[in-house]
Amino acid sequence: MHVGAEPPSFALGRTAATPVKAEAARQHMQRCVRLLVSKRALARSGVATNTIRSAAASSSSSTGLAICGLGAAVGAAIAAPKKERAALRAFENELGVQAPVGFWDPAGFTSDGDAKEFYRRRVVEIKHGRVSMLACTGYIVQEFVRFPGFLSPSSDIKFADIPNGLKAVTVVPAVGWFQYTVFCGLCDLWIADQRPTNPPGKLQTRLFGDDALNYDYGFLGIPAYLGGKPVEDPELKKKKLNAELANGRLAMMAIIGMFFQDGLTGSAWGDWANYTESPLRAFETELGVQPPAGFWDPLGFTKGGDAASFRRRRYVELKHGRVAMLACMGYIVPEYYRWPGDLSPSLGIKFTDVPTGFAAFSKVPLSGWAQMVAFAGSVELFQYVDDPKRAPGDFENAGLLGIPNGFMKAPEGQKEKKLAAEIANGRLAMMAIIGMFFQNGLTGQAWGDWSLYTDSPLRALTPAQEIIAGTGGPLPDNFWDPAGITNGKTEKEIAMLRAMELKHGRVAMLAVLHWFHVAAGYHLLGDYAIGEKMSDDPLVSLTQLPMGGMWQVIFTIMCLEWLTTYICKPPEDRPWDVLGWKGIIDEDYPSEIWNGWKRVQCQELNNSRLAMVAITGLVAQDVVTGDYVAGVGKLCGGAAVCNQPIDYSPWQNLPPIDDFVANAPSWANGPALYGVN
């Protein structure tokens, strides 16, 4: 089919067609074919040219529809990715795209790439930001400056009578608010109009007379008739517009915060002491509110302000704290003192036979536990019964330190202090007894001796891990693998991991030494190689090194690697022993030599780990701050205190030592001091 030829009538699905419909079909086919043969469409769609040509050369009616369908598909293939890319990147070069967030649209308002909607939202954003900046300024300025005179002479209201913040809404007369509304309406409709042809935020007046009577606004919104001029420098203008957007965004957040704190506290600056109705403050005067945490309720149990629930929780807290304090004492005292006599005469069990901690459960007879439960129940049900009319934990028949019916009372004026101390100690005891239970359960000992925790997964070494056991981490007898890298590894893999660790550590130790001597200014070989003094900054001096010197360093490293890998292979069970010390030192020989060698190996390992951290920190510090520890070769590290000259003059005026001895008091002339009779 040739371009411009009229398609057969049956291609449109009818046996006959009117001239008008045939002409419409012919024009439709022309558009389809033009789209197909477009070079731009071919380039973007990736459809082969010969495929299109063969399709266009077909004269069948079905091919005509196929070509139109193919054209539509190609057009869709072109348009869809383009629209998607536009939606993602259409506004990345607009104002307001600033560090650190860049183009920030978490709600996806611009995901459709609609430029008109973006323009509208940017206009609204700028307007709200400007209003918020004025509102924040209004909050702040009135704290320091007020207009003199009357706000409303007829109502006898002065400017000084208007409170700051939301309270002003009820004091300003209705006619004043009407004036504000009219003024804002005039500004929005005529005085400061946003024309669609201007960039967002560029305002003009919209008065009668078109350009003859209308004017623009210059820098800081100064009208043109008052000399206001826009910023001419494009870069400076962009910077200031970006600053306006950023300040407007900050002001929108700030004014909402001011409204929030003003509404809650009744003060424009949100004095927390004024927010007496806060549910979080309902219990701030209760016992237990102590520094440094103050009123501490991170889970929000008291946020409802329910006094009954608070009292119940305080009573439970006090009870648990008191029990925990007794439990801690029960763990500690038996370590030093036991009751004399028998715990159970019938079973022949003495108090000294009962171990401390969990082991006592299996030692104390069942009748003994029944007595304890009965005693605790009697105290709970009959002795210390909670009285809702009294403070939580305050029992009528309990005296000082909880002595039943005790005649001793807390000293006058110290009761609140002692009750606060009881709550604090109870909280500490609850944490302490849980810790004791934990370590007792793991180690089998009340005081948690780590050496007894042989079943710990951190202590149990696999046969493969035993190959490096006792070689340091950080003490000689430790095995240190907090990341669990050696878990599930074979002996060979673990040995290679240790070899790699030591290799990196040895390189790091050399690197740290190199860094310090270069930073101190000692780089004679480098200076000789390039014919001039190199920089003391190690990273800068690295860039000054000639390419030939760089290749020499790399070649030397490769030779050492080849030598220790293929020629002088280290022992398979100690691949880190590149010098072959294993064949020289008898590790089983009981002497101080081997013990010292083991200590030296541990020192090497620890120094290696320290050096790896150190060289990483030195490089990062130099890259980020430019500080390369330049004073490392100077006295006191280059500190100014050591650059001060030492004044020896006070010592020069001292009398000779002989005069001092001759004039010394009699008690100082004994034989013990001077060896004289």
C-alpha angles and dihedrals in degrees: 000000000000124000109267096022116132112249118237115268095242090058086074092051098256134099092227137017135200118241090250094054092043091054091049091051092048092053091048091053091048090056092049094050093045089054092051097050094045109122091215092054091049092049095051100037098049092221112151115253095224089054091056092046094051089049092050093048093058114103099196119116093233089056089059091060091042091054091050090049091047090049091051090048091050090048091050091047089054097042101044099059091039092053092045092051090047091052091054100042106020095103104029092106095049125110115277095043096124140148138305099026099025112195101007118189107140092163091055097233091151096043091107092057092229106163093193093055091045090052091050093049092047090052090051092046093052092046093050091046093053092048090048092051089053090047093051090048089050091054093049104039094052090061088067110018133038130178113254121239133027130333090193116011092185091056093037092236118149126200088245089060094062112096120221121256130007094344088072089071091073097041102049109084120248091248089058092054089047089055090050091051093049092048092050090048092051091050094048096045106034117355099052108022125170109220116204090230093059126077115264111284096017102123133195136177118261103209131141116280099051114231094352094070102020124087140190130235124244135201114338089006095290108159118246093239088060092052099269112158131182120246108268101196106088095210094046090046092051091048093051094045090051089050090051091052093048093047090047092053090049091048092052090056092042097051092049088052090050091050090049096050092040091053094047101041103026089234126102090226097045104244102198091210089066094055094087095149095059111125086219090059097047091098102029092112093053125106115274095046096122138146139301096026097029111191100003118190107139093165093053098235091152099041091106091061092228106162094195092054091046091051092049092050092047091051091050091046092052093047093049091045093052093047090048092051090052090047092052090050088049090056095047106039098056088059088068108019137030130183113257120239134030128331090194114011092185091057096035093239117149126199089247089059094062113092124220121258130003093346088071090070092073094041103050111081121246091248089057092055090048090055091051092050091048092049093049090048093051091051091048097045105033114009106045107024120170114247113203089207092061131062117277110280094009106125120190096220096045123094134189113332089007096289105165112249086351118179092209115094131188113273114265113270094014100077095094092047092051093046090051089049090051092054092047093048091046092054090049091048092052090056092043097051092048088053090049091050090049097050092040091054094047100042103027089234129099092231098043105241103199093211089066094056094088094149093060112127086222091058104037107094123200118229088256092054092051089075091077098028113130095019095110143286098173099310120043095251096045129102107208120190108135093164093052093233093150095051110121093004125132124239091258093050092048092049090051091049090054090046091052091047092053093043092053090044093051091049089048092052090052090046092052091049090048091048093053097047091047092047088050090056099254105131105122096149092052092047090050092047096055097031096238140065112285124220118274088225104096094212092050092046089053089061090049093056111108117246089244091057091048091054090049090056092048092046091050091051091049091051092051091048092049092046095052094041104045110010108035100023117191119232113286093234091048107034090165092063095091093160094053100240090154091075092050104045122059103219094192095054108107101230140118089248093070093041089053091048090053089052091050091052090052091049091052091052094048093045089049092054091047091049093052090054091043098052091047090052093046093052093045092048092050093048095047103035106014090236110134098172093265094177095061092107096047132086110276088002091292094303113162093233091070093049092067113105114245114244109219096173096102089058094049092065095057116114119249116275091245091060090049091052093046093051096041118122119264094253090059095055097073123132091251090067105038106012094242130133 
